[in-house]
Amino acid sequence: MPAYCRVPQSTDRRGARLPWWAVVLPSVAFFALLMVAVNPSQAHAAGGGDVLARLVWQIRLLLP
């Protein structure tokens, strides 16, 4: 015999509200990534690209 579970329907709209940061933070992250995608020439690395390449190479050698 299947068990039925009734989910109470909330008539209070306040329970469905999001905090301000739940909307703003993803919007800011999306805008920043969009700017990098639109103009990648402005996205300069801070240096150390060779170090990262060596680290990835070493990890790759350690993995079977």
Steps between C-alpha positions, in 0.01 A plus 500: 500500500664830394546771757366839401651815635310824476714809474324793660442785258630820649286806446756720671722659235760602756633144525602504135708817518873480429760696690659787306835322464337195340413717202791747497796262532411271206419810293841654574677172421309464173582858401871453579520179294310667218751785495790253481328311217424819306847651534757230587793728416438687826521182709873485567646238726684622806805299401615156598349329196814291466469384860142389440601312185775319690262411781247355257776306326621352831147400600454338161820299546386376841162380378495154338 
